[in-house]
Amino acid sequence: MDFPGFTNEDFDVFLIDGLGPRMEALKEIIRPKLEILGHYFAPALSALTEDEMFVHVAKHARRTINPPKDTWVAFANNSRGYKMLPHFQIGLWNTHLFIWFAIIYEAPQKDAMGAKFVKKAAKVYKEIPKDFVWSGDHTKPETVKHGELTKADLTVQFARLQSVKKGELLCGYTIDRNQVIQLGSEALIKQIDEVFKKVAPLYKIALT
């Protein structure tokens, strides 16, 4: 795989003013790397989930004013879209890289999925590593570390997926931009692979 790793130039794309210039930089600088990662990890995620995974690189097509603050490649078991399904993501903010298992608000079955996670809360709480993170909103960079949550806190997050229309559930790992650059391509690939192995069981909970 010819993945060159990420550089300061990639992260600094999100500092470019204006929708047009930033979108142009996203397409030219970051998107080719996300496509490489997509085609590399789709077979691995297909094996982990026992579902054929399709690659979806974010296009940000609906934007007319605000330039994107982050971008990503997503993996889902549907060739036409991913937002309505449990899925996986690799992406960048200006400050860090993220690796997610995600159920976002467009998923029509998220209330049923939330109920499944409530039932499995003890198992999830035990098995997710302490340095992994959770988010309830994919549009914000803030996260909370798993090690800082109680089992009750986690159950509340799962219940929120059922009861709040815009409720979301994301679990994974973030890496500071400087560390991403220092890791280089091979070590980063290994890190992403390890994260996906840890969060893949969440996908199975959502769909069983």
N, C-alpha and C positions, 0 to 999 in steps of 0.2 A: 504494500500500500504506500502510495506516494503522498503521505500527509506531512507537511512541513512544520507543523506546530503553529502556535499562535504567537504574535509579536505585539509590541506596544502599538504599532500602526493599526492592528485589528481593534483593540480596545478603544483607541482614540477616535475611531469612526463616529462614536456616539457623542463626540464633542463638536462635530461639524454642524454649523448652523444651516437651517433651512431644510425643508422636506426633500426637494429635488437633489441638492448636493449630497445629503446624507444617504438617500436611497441609492444614488449612483455609486457611492463608495461602498455601501453594503453589497451591492451586486458585484462589483469588481474585486473587492478585497476579501470580504468574509464569506460570501455565498459559495464560492468554489471550494473552500475548506469544509464548510458544512456539508456540501454534497459528497465530498470524499468520506467524511465521517459517517454520513448516512449510508452509503453503499457498503462501508466496512461493517457497521454494527447491525444492519438489518438481518443478515443471516444469523448472527450471534443471538440477537433478541428473539428471532423465530425459534431457535433451538431452545432457549431458556423458557419461553412461554408456550411452546408447542402450538403456536399460531403463526401463520405467515405474516410477517411485518413488512409494511410498505413505507417508503421514505417520503416525507413531506417537508421541504425546505420553506420556511416562512417567506411569503411574498409581500406581506403588508399592503395588499392591493386596495383595501378599503380606505386607506389614509388619504386625506385631502389637505390637511393643514399641519398636524403635529407630526414631526419626524419620530421614527421609532427610537425608544430608549433601550431596547434590547432586541435580539434576534436569535433564531434557533432552528434546529432541524428536529422534526418530530417523527415518531414511529408508531404506526397503528395497524390493526388488522383489516384495514379498508383502503383500497387504492384511491378512493375519491375524497377522503377527508379524515381528520383525526379528532377534531374538537368535540365531537359528540360521543367519543369513545374513551375508555381508559387508554392512556398512551405513555410514551417515554419521550424525553427531550434532552438534547444537549444544546446549550446556548450561551450567549455572552450578554452581560451588562458592561458598562464602562469600568466597573470595579472588580468584576469576578466572572468566572465561568460557573454554570450550573448544570447539574445532571439530575433529571427528575423522573419519577413516576408521577403521573398527573391525572386527576379527574377534575375537569373545569366546568364552569357553570352551564355550558351548552349541552352537557351530557343529559339526555332525557331520563336515563335510568339512575341518576345519581342518588335519589332518595333510597332506592332499593340497595344500592351499593353501600351507602352510609350505614344502613341497618346491618349489612354483613360485616362491616368493619367494627361496629359496636360489639357484635357477638364475638369477634376475634381480637378484641382490644388487648387482652392479657398476653396473647401469643405475639401480637405485633410489638407491644411494649417491650417484651423480653428479647425479641430477635433483631430489632433495628439497632445498629451500633450507636453508641452515645454521641459520637461526633457527627452523625448525620443530622439533617435539619428538616423542618416542616414549614409549610406555608399554607395560608388560606386564601391567597390572592396572587395569581400568576402575573398580575400587572405591576406588582411592587417588588423591589429587591430585598425587602426585609424578610428574615427567617428567624425561627427559634430552634435552638439545639435540642435534639431528642433527650440528651442527658439532663436538661433543665426542666423537663416535663415530668409530672406524675402520671400514673396510669389514668387517673381521673381527668387530668388535663387533656390527655389524648382522646379519651372517650367523648369529651365535650366537642373536640374538633370533628370527630366522626359523626356525632349527632347533628352538628351544624350543617353537614353535607345534606342531611335529610330535611332540615327545617328552614334553612335560609336559601332563598331563591338564587342569590349570587354566591352561595357557599361553594368553596372549592377545597380540594385536598391534594397537596403536593408533598412528596417525600423524596429526599435524595441527599445530594452533597454539593457544597460550593467550594470553589478554590479561588483564592485571591489572585488577581491578575499577575502580580509579580511572581508568585509561585508557579502559575501556569506557564509563564515564559521560561522560568528556570527549569521546569520539568522537561521541556522539549517534547518532541513528538512521541517517542516510544514509551516513556514513562507516563505521559498523559493518557495514551491509549490504554495502558495497563490499568491506570486508576479508574478510568471510565468503565472499563470492563468489570472491575471489582464492584463498583457501585451498582451496576445493572444486575449483577448476580445477587446482591443483597436486597434490591427492591423488587425483583421479579416475582417473589411470592405474593406481593401486594396485588399484582395484576391478576393472579389466580384467585385471590380472595374476591376481588371485584366481579369476576365473571363466573364464579361457581355458585 
